[in-house]
Amino acid sequence: MSLEAIKFDRSNKKNVSVRVLDQLLLPYTTKYLSVYTIDDGYAVIKSMQVRGAPAIAIVGALSVLLETQLMLNDHFVKNQYFYDTSNWSNFQTRFLERLDFLLSSRPTAVNLSNSLKIINMLVKKSTNIDELNDKIYQYTCQLIDDDLNNNIKMSDNGAKFLLDSLAKEGFEGEFAVLTICNTGSLATSGYGTALGVIRSLWKDSVSKSERKVKKAKTETVEPKARMTHVYPLETRPYNQGSRLTAYELTQENIPGTLITDSSIAYRIKTCPIPIKAAFVGADRIVRNGDTANKIGTFQLAIICKQFGIKFFVVAPKSTIDNITENGDGIIVEERKANEFKLVTGTLVDPNTEKPMLSEKNEPISAKVGITPPEIDVWNPAFDITTHDLIEAIITEEGVFTKDVNGEFNLESLF
């Protein structure tokens, strides 16, 4: 993949290294942050330097692995006072407290919770630090490898499902799709979820175009549906769409046009080619299919319903919450007011509109106030899209649609 949110050197399981791309500095600055402890993992997740449910789970697990790795270092152990390494039972208790602390960095994202539950069991079943380090190393490597493989599977599943659906409708020709937030390589171990489907659709489109060129001019070419454009939403207030998704599209040379969150309906109405689908990710999908995702997803689903556009949720089965019955039971994280009231970006010269550089010749990051400082704000990080607005849920295990009663059956994913 051309973009990596996480750089993980696993060549020595007792001396791994992890660097996380600081996504707050994109698209002008590419900078990686080293992670050494659970505190580091908590910090990059909480500050949204890493984001996307799969990537959050991976970074969380890696930070746990790195903390166990530190406990293999005699010099470090002798100079720390948090863990009592002479008492394994005491060590386990304190370590589990650290897992609870890490979970509090992003409570809505179920992938992190599911991952930490597995690590919790590994801690309880281990009898010493060497055994624990080995088990977490094996689990983390599998988590990363499975995520990449599953991304490709679900992306191909989603692309095929949409193209087959359009074929059944008799639709032929070019079409566009919508997406919100960032669900690509930067939000996962690579390839992506919702943006992964878009990547697979684009590969299909390129392949069809190449086959068409090869045909003789005298032959009749059977027209087929081809995705030729993407409309990512800016995704206020953190602008993951404008900073990250737009960046990925340009890096992958996928035709796209960034639009504001408030222009969805008008873009659909005036689009020169029909918009046939919207693909979004998920931070949590509960038993009935209600889905928590980035704030603005619910609004997008309602607008798609109005215009008859297929609305798809794309996520690995690790995103499924098999305990919570419906969306009313999802705790929605609220972010700090200043994340809404202040816009963070790269400082540009007001005359040339080019990035201003520091003494180190690096683009300068800056914050700009856009509201009265004293105004009260409501800043939920997520919203809940009810299952009646969702056409299908796309996973690595296949595409799940609703029954004749309009209900999802996700039991096989639990």
Secondary structure, 3 states (H helix, E strand, C coil): CCCCCEEEECCCCCCCEEEEECCCCCCCCCCEEEECCHHHHHHHHHCCCCCCHHHHHHHHHHHHHHHHHHCCCHHHHHCCCCCCCCCHHHHHHHHHHHHHHHHCCCCCCHHHHHHHHHHHHHHHHCCCHHHHHHHHHHHHHHHHHHHHHHHHHHHHHHHHHHHHHHHHHCCCCEEEEEECCCCCHHHCCCCCCHHHHHHHHHHHHHHHHHHHHHCCCCCCCCCCCEEEEEEEECCCCCCHHHHHHHHHHHHCCCCECCECHHHHHHHHHHCCCCEEEEEECCCEECCCCCEEEECCHHHHHHHHHHHCCEEEEECCHHHECCCCCCHHHCCCCECCCHHHHEEEEECECCCCCCECECCCCCECEEEEECCCCCCCCCCECEEEECHHHCCEEEECCEEEECCCCCCCCCHHHC
